Amino acid sequence: MTASSPMRVTLKLATSLDGRIALANGQSQWITGPEARAEVHRMRADHEAILTGIGTVLADDPRMTARPDGVLSGAQPQRIVLDSQLRLPASADILEGPPVWVFHTGGARSDLENVELFETEADDSGRVSFAAVMTCLADRGMKSVMIEAGGAIAAAALRADCVTRIEWFRAPRLIGGEGRPCIAGLGLEELALAPTFNRISVRACGADLWETYQKG
Ligand SMILES: NC(=O)c1ccc[n+]([C@@H]2O[C@H](COP(=O)([O-])OP(=O)(O)OC[C@H]3O[C@@H](n4cnc5c(N)ncnc54)[C@H](OP(=O)(O)O)[C@@H]3O)[C@@H](O)[C@H]2O)c1
């Protein structure tokens, strides 16, 4: 899967002005304002799937649905969790509603209900291969995926060269270097290899800034 794939893959980021998604102690709700959060729900409704990581599920226990129901014209997007070791708690809120697709690298769980498990190859770090997930989704005819996750999954998506669009909401507040970055390490040794996007719009969204970038 490359940037030339027909799949639309949106990376949504909601950060401080300095690109942080949480304090060092994990506190993250809410960095951006209500207008930005409402836009995120509309964005969810505009994608066939919402993909997150087990880190976000454990930290925030999100439902990852488009709300209120009025923002949807059809079914809720397919919720997807990348969870190499199947650490997903059986009580997680995301397990309410239609079955969640959970990608993992092996093992078994008998207590998880309302999930469809996908055993997937591991990447170099032993985690679910992001490229393999994208291939699986493309094989199933998926045309659009929105990534709403922490820095680890955001970095994995960028490293796999899967992201076609970035929707970035930035609040006018600063968290500082000890805060958690919205994108973990990309392992770059040459600036020329940095993922590069074209900015296509900048808007005010309540007190926040909403920037949209498209892969060139
Ligand atoms: N502001 C925002 O836009 C936003 C959105 C969502 C979350 N967040 C914040 O993000 C923080 C959580 O960040 P996070 O980085 O821990 O969570 P994450 O990116 O959602 O999940 C990371 C976990 O995903 C699993 N994973 C599976 N395949 C992976 C792969 N190929 N590459 C990397 N990880 C893979 C790993 O656990 P295994 O090795 O066990 O599989 C990893 O620890 C929370 O504070 C949350 O509030 C912010």
The ligand as an ORCA input file, in Angstrom:
! r2SCAN-3c Opt
* xyz 0 1
  N      -5.368     14.296     20.328
  C      -5.593     13.296     19.504
  O      -5.838     13.496     18.308
  C      -5.531     11.908     20.058
  C      -6.219     10.889     19.445
  C      -6.148      9.616     20.010
  C      -5.359      9.407     21.145
  N      -4.726     10.432     21.717
  C      -3.888     10.228     22.919
  O      -2.833      9.345     22.592
  C      -2.341      8.750     23.804
  C      -2.060      7.283     23.549
  O      -0.958      7.229     22.661
  P      -0.299      5.849     22.247
  O       0.781      6.175     21.265
  O       0.003      5.059     23.454
  O      -1.544      5.130     21.593
  P      -1.916      4.518     20.154
  O      -1.034      5.056     19.082
  O      -3.380      4.712     20.021
  O      -1.644      2.981     20.390
  C      -0.323      2.524     20.504
  C      -0.304      1.036     20.647
  O      -0.815      0.429     19.462
  C      -0.254     -0.859     19.364
  N       0.184     -1.083     17.991
  C      -0.248     -2.105     17.194
  N       0.356     -2.050     16.012
  C       1.205     -0.995     16.054
  C       2.127     -0.469     15.124
  N       2.316     -0.984     13.889
  N       2.850      0.608     15.471
  C       2.678      1.167     16.689
  N       1.842      0.703     17.621
  C       1.095     -0.383     17.309
  C       0.939     -0.906     20.317
  O       0.612     -1.755     21.404
  P       0.923     -3.321     21.224
  O       2.405     -3.421     20.983
  O       0.440     -3.945     22.461
  O       0.127     -3.716     20.018
  C       1.077      0.522     20.808
  O       1.518      0.620     22.128
  C      -3.417      8.986     24.842
  O      -2.946      9.968     25.745
  C      -4.590      9.531     24.057
  O      -5.359     10.450     24.802
  C      -4.794     11.682     21.207
*
